[in-house]
Amino acid sequence: MFVSLSFWQMYFSNCHSLKDKRRLVNSLTDRLKRKLSVSCRVVGGSRNRREGVLGVTSIVLSKEEAEKLVQEVEKEILLTPEVVLVGVKKCLLGSEVIEDELEDRAFEPYDKGRDWSDDGK
């Protein structure tokens, strides 16, 4: 099992306001979620109407599946005419890293009546 992370630096060529940018980004993230079953969120450039960084993550079973997923994300971004792709960062967390991290952690007791909204995490 692997966790695929990618960060896509984009320039929005036809956005005249933050509202235009929000519409465009929401359309793109909805399409990525629907077509590729990934989680995505704007993680940078949120105050600039022409720039942004989109973080995309997914759990995959192999390195090959992760590479294919990154290629599909790139393809979807490039299919958006108002978006110019400026840069990308890719990261793949392997099962060894995940297992090592989880091995040192104990399960917390499950409390059925716990109010998770006050967790603060």
C-alpha positions as CSV (number, residue, x, y, z in Angstrom):
1,M,0.0,0.0,0.0
2,F,1.3,3.5,-0.9
3,V,0.1,7.0,-0.4
4,S,0.5,9.1,-3.5
5,L,0.9,12.9,-2.9
6,S,1.3,15.5,-5.6
7,F,1.3,19.3,-5.6
8,W,0.4,21.1,-8.8
9,Q,1.4,24.8,-9.1
10,M,-0.9,26.5,-11.5
11,Y,-1.5,29.9,-13.2
12,F,-5.0,30.8,-14.1
13,S,-4.9,32.8,-17.3
14,N,-8.5,34.0,-17.5
15,C,-9.5,34.7,-13.9
16,H,-10.4,38.3,-13.2
17,S,-11.5,37.8,-9.6
18,L,-11.1,35.4,-6.7
19,K,-14.7,34.3,-7.5
20,D,-13.7,33.3,-11.0
21,K,-10.7,31.4,-9.6
22,R,-12.9,29.6,-7.0
23,R,-15.4,28.6,-9.8
24,L,-12.5,27.2,-11.9
25,V,-10.8,25.4,-9.0
26,N,-14.1,23.9,-7.8
27,S,-14.9,22.6,-11.3
28,L,-11.4,21.1,-11.6
29,T,-11.4,19.5,-8.1
30,D,-14.9,18.1,-8.6
31,R,-13.8,16.5,-11.9
32,L,-10.7,15.0,-10.4
33,K,-12.7,13.6,-7.5
34,R,-15.4,12.2,-9.8
35,K,-13.1,10.7,-12.4
36,L,-10.1,9.6,-10.4
37,S,-11.4,9.1,-6.9
38,V,-8.7,11.3,-5.3
39,S,-8.8,13.8,-2.5
40,C,-7.7,17.3,-3.5
41,R,-7.5,20.7,-1.9
42,V,-6.0,24.1,-2.6
43,V,-2.9,24.3,-0.4
44,G,-1.3,27.5,-1.6
45,G,-1.8,30.7,-3.4
46,S,-5.3,31.2,-2.1
47,R,-5.1,35.0,-1.9
48,N,-3.9,35.5,-5.5
49,R,-6.5,35.3,-8.2
50,R,-4.0,34.1,-10.8
51,E,-2.0,31.5,-8.9
52,G,-2.7,28.4,-6.9
53,V,-1.3,25.2,-5.6
54,L,-3.5,22.1,-5.7
55,G,-2.7,19.1,-3.4
56,V,-3.9,15.7,-4.6
57,T,-3.6,12.5,-2.7
58,S,-4.8,8.9,-3.0
59,I,-4.1,5.5,-1.6
60,V,-2.8,3.1,-4.2
61,L,-1.6,-0.5,-4.2
62,S,1.5,-0.2,-6.4
63,K,4.1,2.3,-7.6
64,E,2.8,1.7,-11.2
65,E,-0.7,2.7,-10.1
66,A,0.7,5.8,-8.4
67,E,2.5,6.9,-11.6
68,K,-0.6,6.2,-13.7
69,L,-2.7,8.3,-11.3
70,V,-0.3,11.2,-11.4
71,Q,-0.4,11.1,-15.2
72,E,-4.2,11.1,-15.2
73,V,-4.2,14.1,-12.8
74,E,-1.8,15.9,-15.1
75,K,-4.0,15.1,-18.1
76,E,-7.1,16.4,-16.4
77,I,-5.4,19.7,-15.4
78,L,-4.0,20.2,-18.9
79,L,-7.5,19.7,-20.4
80,T,-8.6,22.8,-18.5
81,P,-8.0,25.6,-21.0
82,E,-7.8,28.4,-18.4
83,V,-5.1,26.6,-16.4
84,V,-1.4,26.8,-17.2
85,L,0.6,24.2,-15.3
86,V,3.7,25.8,-13.8
87,G,5.2,23.0,-11.7
88,V,4.7,19.8,-9.9
89,K,6.0,18.0,-6.8
90,K,5.4,14.3,-6.4
91,C,5.8,12.1,-3.4
92,L,5.1,8.4,-2.8
93,L,5.0,7.1,0.7
94,G,5.7,3.4,0.7
95,S,4.2,0.7,2.9
96,E,7.5,0.5,4.9
97,V,7.2,4.1,6.0
98,I,3.5,3.7,6.8
99,E,4.1,0.4,8.7
100,D,7.0,1.9,10.7
101,E,5.0,4.9,11.6
102,L,2.0,2.9,12.7
103,E,4.1,0.2,14.5
104,D,5.1,2.8,17.1
105,R,1.6,3.9,17.8
106,A,-0.9,2.1,19.9
107,F,-4.6,2.0,19.1
108,E,-6.6,4.4,21.2
109,P,-9.5,2.8,23.0
110,Y,-12.7,3.3,21.0
111,D,-15.3,5.4,22.9
112,K,-18.7,5.1,21.2
113,G,-20.0,8.1,23.1
114,R,-17.1,10.4,22.3
115,D,-17.9,13.8,20.9
116,W,-15.4,14.0,18.0
117,S,-16.3,17.5,17.1
118,D,-14.4,18.7,20.3
119,D,-11.3,16.7,19.5
120,G,-9.4,19.8,18.3
121,K,-7.4,17.9,15.7
